[in-house]
Amino acid sequence: MAVASEVERRRCQDTFAALCRIPSPPGQEGACARYVTAQLEALGVTVAEDRSQAETEAECGNLLARLPGTGEGWLLLCAHLDTVALTAEVEPVIVDGAWENAHPGVLGADNKAAVAVLLEAAHRWVAHPPPVGIELLFTVSEEIGLVGAKAFDAAQLHSRLGYVFDHASPIGEVVLASPTYYRVEARFRGAAAHAGIRPEQGRSAIVAAARAVTALPHGRLDPETTVNVGTIEGGDGATNVVPEHCRLLAEARGLDGQRVEAVVAEMVDHIHDAANHSDCACDVDVVVQRMFEGYRTRPSAPAVAAAETALRACGFEPRHIVTGGGSDANALQSAGLSVVNLANGTERNHQPDERVSLAAVEAMLDVTLALPDAVLGVGAAC
């Protein structure tokens, strides 16, 4: 396996910086999708956009490109185009050998480091076709519940095996399990009243929501289960009105499906109890959504074996991990594909101090270039 050349490494870093400068929060990936499409079409690669099940308000759908190989097998490689919502302009700068945002906000390495790597790998594979065909899938709205990957019709793929590069931890880690994720939304309805003259006639939706928050389990409940309250919003901005409405948004994740279902049921009970408390006496509507299914992969699975071969070929000792994070691998696994999530060396994803080292980007490129031979070597390609 030939590692990336200096020209390829330099171009990959430039591509990454260019991608980071393109804002692409969920639903607004249009400019980023056009950039990716232009890069691939300049190589002579046809890119298909799938909007058949995309959200109507989204700027674009998923992108799928195919690069033929010298053999009959196929391999899927996937990355997502969106980032979490931006709080600052993104200007990538290199600090101590790593990319960071010059402004106080996320960099977008999640998941644009992977997008850049796949675009650079395409340069190699167009000039020197790999032993198996490559399908490149770029999804949208991953950060808000794997929306693009869940909408994607996996039946159109030639591949039955693939990889995503979407875990912010050191290269070499191979994700074997990911949680089921529930979203819990509660809308409290009380009664408005003048806060200084008739507070007794009011029923505070904010107090009800606050009671619910304090009653809910929170943080890491056990090694496999977490709960978080992400949003509480209500009132109309005035302090002299007892607030009539308040909205609460929370999540629960768990590697054990039955355990996390029980936690969600407990959360719903606490929310209703808070609404019914005598201090509040509010109505409440609760909506529970299972955003994606969890999975567990056998350590002996062919996709895992091929990943281990590629990692070792690039000087990394594979390490099996489980994660509390979701990725497009969850949706693709649910669609019947054998897909493994590989750590991509990014750091502090979803944080304003997000970063990724130049060395990690280049190592990710080497591992990606090694995967087709590794997949063929273990007989895993479809």
C-alpha positions in Angstrom: 0.0 0.0 0.0 1.5 3.3 -1.1 0.9 6.1 1.5 -0.1 9.5 0.4 2.4 11.6 -1.5 3.5 15.0 -0.3 1.3 16.6 -3.1 -1.7 14.6 -1.9 -1.2 15.5 1.7 -0.8 19.2 0.9 -3.9 19.2 -1.3 -5.9 17.4 1.3 -5.1 20.0 3.9 -6.0 22.8 1.5 -9.3 21.1 0.7 -10.0 20.7 4.4 -9.5 24.4 5.1 -11.6 25.4 2.1 -14.5 23.1 3.3 -14.3 24.6 6.8 -14.8 28.1 5.4 -18.1 27.0 3.9 -20.9 27.3 6.4 -23.0 24.2 6.4 -25.3 23.8 9.4 -28.0 21.2 9.0 -30.4 22.1 6.2 -28.0 24.6 4.8 -25.4 22.3 3.1 -26.0 23.6 -0.4 -22.8 25.5 -0.9 -20.7 22.7 0.6 -22.5 20.1 -1.6 -21.8 22.2 -4.7 -18.1 22.4 -3.7 -17.9 18.6 -3.3 -19.7 18.0 -6.5 -17.4 20.4 -8.4 -14.3 18.7 -7.0 -15.5 15.3 -8.1 -16.8 16.3 -11.5 -13.5 18.0 -12.2 -12.0 14.5 -11.9 -14.6 13.1 -14.3 -16.7 11.5 -11.5 -20.5 11.6 -11.9 -22.3 12.8 -8.7 -26.0 12.1 -8.1 -28.0 14.1 -5.7 -30.9 12.3 -3.9 -33.7 14.6 -2.9 -36.4 12.0 -3.0 -36.9 11.9 0.7 -35.0 15.0 1.8 -36.6 17.6 3.9 -38.4 20.0 1.7 -36.8 23.1 3.3 -33.3 21.6 3.0 -31.0 23.2 0.4 -29.8 19.8 -0.9 -30.0 16.1 -0.5 -27.4 13.4 -0.1 -24.7 13.0 -2.7 -23.6 9.6 -4.1 -20.6 9.1 -6.4 -19.1 5.8 -7.8 -15.5 5.2 -8.8 -15.0 1.8 -10.6 -12.4 -0.6 -9.4 -10.4 -3.2 -11.2 -12.4 -6.0 -9.5 -16.1 -6.8 -9.1 -16.5 -5.9 -5.4 -17.7 -2.6 -3.9 -16.9 -0.6 -0.8 -18.9 2.2 0.7 -17.2 5.2 2.3 -19.4 7.8 4.0 -19.0 11.3 5.5 -21.5 14.0 6.4 -21.5 17.5 5.0 -23.2 19.4 7.8 -21.7 20.7 11.1 -23.4 21.7 14.3 -24.9 25.2 14.3 -22.3 27.9 14.0 -21.8 30.6 16.6 -18.9 32.3 14.8 -17.3 32.7 11.4 -14.9 29.9 10.6 -11.4 30.8 9.6 -9.1 27.8 9.9 -5.6 28.5 11.2 -2.7 26.2 12.2 -1.7 26.4 15.8 1.0 24.0 17.1 0.6 21.6 14.3 -3.2 21.5 14.4 -6.1 23.2 12.6 -8.2 25.5 14.9 -10.8 28.2 14.3 -9.3 31.6 14.6 -12.7 32.7 16.0 -14.5 31.4 19.2 -16.6 28.7 17.6 -16.4 25.2 16.1 -14.0 24.5 13.4 -16.1 21.9 11.5 -13.6 19.1 11.6 -16.6 17.0 12.4 -17.0 15.9 9.7 -15.2 17.9 7.1 -11.9 16.3 7.9 -13.5 13.1 6.6 -15.0 14.8 3.6 -11.6 16.3 2.6 -10.0 12.8 2.9 -12.6 11.2 0.7 -12.1 13.9 -2.0 -8.4 13.4 -1.9 -8.7 9.6 -2.0 -10.8 10.1 -5.1 -7.9 11.8 -6.9 -5.8 8.7 -6.3 -8.5 6.2 -7.3 -9.4 8.0 -10.5 -5.8 7.9 -11.6 -5.1 4.5 -10.2 -8.3 2.4 -9.8 -8.5 0.4 -6.6 -9.0 -3.3 -6.5 -12.7 -2.8 -5.6 -15.2 -0.2 -6.7 -15.8 2.8 -4.3 -19.1 4.4 -3.5 -18.8 7.8 -1.9 -21.8 8.9 0.1 -22.0 12.4 1.5 -25.0 12.9 3.7 -26.9 15.9 5.0 -28.4 16.8 8.4 -26.4 14.2 10.3 -26.1 16.4 13.3 -29.9 16.6 13.9 -30.6 12.9 14.0 -29.0 11.3 11.0 -31.7 12.7 8.8 -30.0 12.3 5.5 -28.7 8.8 6.2 -32.1 7.6 7.4 -33.8 9.0 4.3 -31.2 7.4 1.9 -32.4 4.4 0.0 -29.6 1.9 0.7 -31.0 -0.5 -1.9 -29.4 1.6 -4.7 -25.9 0.8 -3.3 -23.7 -1.9 -4.9 -21.8 -2.1 -1.6 -23.0 -4.1 1.4 -19.9 -3.2 3.5 -18.6 0.2 4.4 -17.0 2.7 6.7 -17.8 6.1 8.2 -15.1 8.3 9.7 -16.9 10.1 12.4 -15.6 9.6 15.9 -13.6 12.3 17.7 -10.9 10.1 19.2 -7.4 8.9 18.3 -6.9 7.0 15.0 -6.8 3.3 15.6 -10.1 3.2 17.5 -12.8 1.0 16.0 -16.4 1.5 17.2 -18.1 -1.8 17.9 -21.2 -0.4 19.6 -23.3 2.8 19.4 -26.5 3.7 21.4 -30.1 4.0 20.7 -31.1 7.6 20.9 -34.4 9.0 22.1 -35.5 12.7 21.8 -38.1 13.9 24.4 -40.0 17.1 23.9 -42.4 18.5 26.5 -44.7 21.5 25.9 -46.2 22.9 29.1 -49.3 25.1 29.0 -50.3 27.1 32.1 -52.3 30.3 32.4 -51.1 33.9 32.0 -51.8 36.5 34.6 -50.3 39.8 35.9 -47.4 38.8 38.0 -47.8 41.7 40.5 -51.5 42.0 40.7 -53.1 38.6 40.1 -50.3 36.0 40.4 -52.7 33.6 42.1 -54.7 33.3 38.9 -51.6 32.3 36.9 -50.2 28.9 36.3 -46.5 29.1 35.5 -45.4 26.8 32.7 -41.8 27.7 33.5 -42.1 26.5 37.1 -43.6 23.3 35.8 -40.7 22.8 33.4 -38.2 23.7 36.1 -39.7 21.1 38.4 -39.4 18.5 35.6 -35.7 19.4 35.0 -34.8 19.0 38.6 -36.7 15.6 38.8 -35.2 14.1 35.6 -32.2 11.9 35.8 -29.2 13.7 34.3 -25.7 12.9 33.0 -24.2 9.5 33.0 -26.6 7.1 34.7 -24.4 4.0 34.2 -21.6 3.0 31.9 -24.0 2.6 29.0 -26.8 5.2 29.6 -26.9 9.0 29.5 -29.5 11.7 29.8 -29.3 15.4 29.0 -31.6 18.4 29.0 -30.6 20.5 26.1 -33.2 23.3 25.9 -35.7 25.0 28.1 -37.5 28.1 26.7 -40.6 29.9 27.6 -42.3 33.2 28.5 -42.5 36.3 26.3 -39.5 38.1 27.8 -41.6 40.0 30.3 -41.2 39.6 34.1 -44.6 41.0 34.9 -46.5 38.1 33.3 -46.9 34.6 34.7 -45.6 32.5 31.7 -48.2 30.5 30.0 -46.0 28.4 27.7 -42.6 26.6 28.1 -40.8 24.0 26.1 -38.4 21.4 27.3 -36.1 19.3 25.0 -34.1 16.4 26.3 -32.4 13.2 25.1 -31.6 9.8 26.4 -29.0 7.4 24.9 -28.2 3.8 25.8 -26.3 0.8 24.5 -28.9 -1.4 26.2 -32.2 -0.9 24.4 -34.4 -2.1 27.2 -32.6 0.0 29.8 -32.9 3.2 27.8 -36.6 2.6 27.1 -37.1 2.3 30.8 -35.3 5.5 31.4 -37.4 7.3 28.8 -40.6 6.1 30.5 -39.3 7.4 33.8 -38.5 10.8 32.2 -42.1 11.0 30.9 -43.5 10.2 34.3 -41.4 12.9 35.9 -42.6 15.4 33.3 -46.3 14.6 33.9 -45.7 14.7 37.7 -44.2 18.2 37.4 -47.0 19.5 35.3 -49.6 18.1 37.8 -47.9 19.5 40.9 -50.2 21.9 42.9 -47.7 24.8 42.4 -48.2 24.5 38.6 -51.3 22.6 37.6 -50.3 22.8 33.9 -51.2 20.8 30.9 -48.4 19.1 29.1 -47.9 17.4 25.7 -45.0 15.0 25.6 -43.6 13.7 22.3 -41.0 10.9 22.3 -39.1 10.1 19.2 -36.6 7.3 18.6 -34.1 9.1 16.4 -31.9 6.2 15.6 -31.3 2.6 16.6 -28.2 1.4 18.4 -26.0 -1.5 17.2 -23.3 -3.9 18.2 -20.8 -5.4 15.8 -18.9 -8.6 16.4 -15.2 -8.1 16.8 -14.7 -10.9 14.3 -16.9 -9.3 11.6 -15.2 -9.0 8.2 -15.5 -5.2 8.2 -13.7 -5.0 11.5 -11.0 -7.4 10.3 -10.4 -5.3 7.2 -10.2 -2.1 9.2 -7.7 -3.7 11.5 -5.6 -4.7 8.5 -5.7 -1.2 7.1 -4.8 0.4 10.4 -1.9 -1.9 11.0 -0.6 -1.3 7.5 -0.5 2.4 8.4 1.3 1.9 11.8 -1.7 2.0 14.1 -2.7 -0.7 16.6 -6.4 -1.2 16.4 -8.5 -0.7 19.6 -12.1 -1.7 20.0 -14.4 0.8 21.7 -18.0 1.5 22.4 -19.4 5.0 22.2 -22.2 7.1 23.5 -22.3 9.0 20.1 -24.3 8.3 17.1 -23.2 8.4 13.4 -24.5 7.6 10.0 -23.3 4.1 10.7 -26.3 3.7 13.0 -28.7 4.4 10.1 -26.8 2.4 7.5 -26.6 -0.6 9.9 -30.4 -0.3 10.4 -30.7 -0.4 6.6 -28.9 -3.8 6.5 -25.4 -2.8 5.7 -22.2 -3.9 7.5 -20.8 -0.4 8.3 -18.1 0.4 10.9 -17.3 3.8 12.3 -13.6 4.5 12.5 -12.1 7.2 14.8 -10.7 10.1 12.7 -8.4 11.8 15.1 -10.4 14.9 15.5 -10.6 16.5 19.0 -13.3 18.3 21.1 -16.1 18.0 18.5 -19.1 20.2 19.1 -16.9 22.5 21.3 -15.6 26.0 20.4 -12.1 24.7 20.9 -12.5 21.9 18.3 -9.3 21.0 16.5 -7.6 18.4 14.4 -3.9 17.9 13.9 -2.4 18.0 10.4 -0.9 14.6 11.3 -4.3 13.2 12.0 -5.7 14.4 8.7 -2.8 12.8 6.8 -3.0 9.6 8.8 -6.7 9.4 8.1 -5.9 9.7 4.4 -3.4 6.9 4.6 -5.9 4.6 6.3 -8.5 5.4 3.8 -6.2 4.6 0.9 -5.4 1.3 2.6 -9.0 0.2 3.0 -9.7 -1.2 -0.5 -6.7 -3.6 -0.4 -7.6 -4.6 3.1 -11.2 -5.3 2.3 -10.2 -7.3 -0.7 -7.6 -9.2 1.4 -10.2 -10.4 3.9 -12.7 -11.2 1.2 -15.2 -8.7 2.6 -16.1 -6.7 -0.4 -19.6 -7.3 -1.9 
